[in-house]
Amino acid sequence: YAAAAAAGARSVMQKGQEVLFYFEADAGKDANALVQRGKGGKKVDGQLVGPKLLASHCWLMGTLEQPFDPSKLVECNQETWPLVLPRSDYSFVTRKGKPARAAAMPRRARWVHDATPPFQPPNKLSLLFVRWGGDYSKWMDEQVENDGDWGKYGSPPSDEYMGHIVEKAIKVHSGLNDSEGSPQFELLHLFVTSSQDVGEVTQMNHMVRAAMKGPKRVAFWMLWPSEWEDFGDPDFACYCERYAMFAAMRACEGVGIRSLFPHPADQYELLTSKTWMATLSLHPRAFLPAGTLVSKGLVKIDAATAAQKALKALHHIRALNPMPVGEGEPPAPSVVNKDGVVKGVVKLGWSWENRFVTIFNGVQELEARLKEMLNQQGCTASQCLVQEWVDFDFEMRHYYLPPVDWPEKHPIQPARIECNAWGPVDRSKVVGVPSASFSKLSQEQVLKKWGGDVAAWEDAKAKSTEIAQFLLAWMLSAEHLPSPSMRLDFMVKRLGPGKARVVFGEYCEQGACCLGWQDGPPTIWKRSEE
C-alpha cells in the first residue's frame, strides 16, 4: 500500500495538538464501545437503561499523543496511524448500556483533521438506525439453507443486515466520502428493548434531532410493527406495538428527521395494515381478490353471524367488480367460488413471514378461523382481513426501482422478477406457524411447469407489469414521493396456450425478502441513499 496523507493534514502534526478524529465501531457487537449522544436513557446500578442514543461512526475531538507525519501513514498498518486521546467529556458505553471506560484511552484513528476554529466536522449526512437492543433472537441472523430463508444478508431487524448496509452501501457511497476517502457521514443508533422504549421516543425527538449534526437527517426504522403485547419471547424479538412505533416515527418526522427506510410513517402504516387489501379490492385496475374487514368486537359477540355477513360482503364486492373472464376460461379468481364465496383466507394486519394466514372452506370454518385468529393470547388486533380464494400456479414477484424522473417517465419496468411456489397446506399447523412449504422457481422451472409455454410466460409478465403501473401510482396517494424501491407480488395461473391470468397479491415494503436476487438488498440500500 502506498502512503497516503490523512485528510486535512498538510504537514507534520505535533503532540498535544487538538484534532478532530473519526470514531468507528461495529454497533452489532455487544462488547464494543459506542459514544453516548444526548440524554436518552437513565442509569440503574451504573448501567444505562431505556432508549439509548449511541453513535458508532462520527467525528470527535481529541489531542495527539505523539507527533504524526502524514507522509508516513500506511493504510494497512494501524501502527502508522495517528494516536489520539479522546476529549474527556465523552461517555463511552456498550449497546447494553454498560460503561466502556477503556474506550476513553488513546486510540489509533485513520482519519484526523486539524481542529483549529472555525473548522467543523465534514458531515454531509446524519443517519439513524432505530433498532432492537433487547434479548437477541438467532432467527434474525442465522438462516436455515432453504428456499424460504432471508438469504446471506439476514432479515432487516438483524445486526447482520444492518452491518451489511454500513459496509456495502454507506461506507462505499462516493457521495459520503471526500476525494481521499475521508468519511463525511455520521451513524447513530437508537436502541430499544420494548414497546415502552419505542413509545418514549416520542418525548426524545427534539434531543435526537439536536444530536444529528449533518445538514440532512434520515432514519432507518429496523423494527417490525405488530399488534401483540410484549412477551419477552425471542421469537418476537424486534416486534413492537404498532401505535408506539408509528407515533415514534411521526414524532421524529415532525422535527425534520426523514423516515427513509422502509417508508414514511403514514405510508408504512397503510401498507403493513393490510386494510388496503379490502378497500382497494373494489377497484377494477387493482385486480385484487375481494376482501372485507371483520372487527374483533363483532366476532366476540356473535362469530357465526360475523362469518355469514363476511361471506355476503365478499360476494357483493366481487359482483360489483367482476374479474374479466374470456370465452372458455375458468371462473375468476377461483372455480370453487363461482356460485358464491365459500372459500378464502383470514389474515392479520401487521404480521410478517406468512405467520398469521389461515384458510377456510365454508361458513363454519370461517367462524372457527375468526375466533382462532382474534382470540389469541396477547393479540391486540381490533380486526382481521377476510379474502376470497384465488386459484394460481405460482407467485410472480416484481421488484421496482423507480428512476428519479418517475412518474414523468412512464411506464416503469421491473428491475427484477422472481417466482416461487407454495406446497400443500398442512391443516394441523397452529395459527402463527407457516402452514405450507415454500420453493423458489427459476424461469426454466416455470416453463417446465407450463409445458414450455413461453407465450403464456410473456403474457403473465406483460399483464402483471401493466397492473403494476396503477399500483405504483396508487402509492403516491399515501406519500407524494415515490418509494426508492418496492416489491409487488402477483398470483399467476396459466389458462391455456399463450394465455395467463394475473391477480395482485400484496405490496411488500422496502427490505422485503429478495428470494434468488443475490444483489437485491445492496441494490435497494444504494437506491435508498441516492
Buried (B, 14 or more C-beta within 10 A) or exposed (E): EEEBBBBBBEEEBEEEBEBBBBBBBBBBBEEBBBBBBBEBBEEEEEBBBBBBBBBBBBBBBBBBBEEBBBEEBEEEEEEBBBBBBBEEEBBBBBBBBBBBEEBBEBBBBBBBBBBEEEEEBBBBBBBBBBBBBBEBBEBBBEBEEEEBBBBEBBBBBBBBBBBBBBEBBBBEBEEBBBEEEBBBBBBBBBBBBBBBBBBBBBEBBEBBBEBBBBEBBBBBBBBBBBBBEBEEEBEBBBBBBBBBBBBBBBBBBEBEBBBBBBBBBBBBBBBBBBBBBBBBBBEEBBBBBBBBBBBBEBBEEEBBEBBBBBBBBBBEBBEEBEBEBEEEEBBBBBEBBEEEBBBBBBBBBBBBEBEBBBBBEEBEBBBBBBBBBBEBEEBBBEBBBBBBBBBBBBBBBBBBBBEEEBBEEEEBEBBBBBBBBBEEBEEEEEBBEBBBBBBBBEEEBBBEBBEEBEEBBEBBBEBBBEBBBBBBBBBBEBBEEBBBBBBBBBBBBBBEEEBBBBBBBBBBBBBBBBBBBEEBBBBBBBBBBE
